[in-house]
Amino acid sequence: MSVSYGTFLPDALETCAHLDAIRPVKPHSKGCEDCLKIGDTWVHLRLCMTCGHVGCCDASKNKHATKHFHATNHPIMRSFEPGETWGWCYIDQVTLEFE
């Protein structure tokens, strides 16, 4: 399954300098890759918009999406929850809106 990375609200273009890191990605899994490996659970899922890694959110005890950012420096993730269209730039600390 491919995920469309969409377009952004104008204010996001003015505040995020890392939109060029976004790629048309294919999620690596349907759940948090790292939690699945260790047999753990998650609260919500996040998708890395550079490589397709699926990690758990910061409300999850393992915080694998943020750990993925620190390990790879891939700056932008988006929610991988049904119906949610927001994303986040870890470097600029700004919310992005995907269509």
Buried (B, 14 or more C-beta within 10 A) or exposed (E): EEBEBEEBEEEBEEBBEBBEBBBEBEBBBEBBBBBBEEEBEBEBBBBBBBBBBBBBBBEBEBBBBBEBBEEEEBBBBBBBBEEEEEBBBBBBEBBBBBE
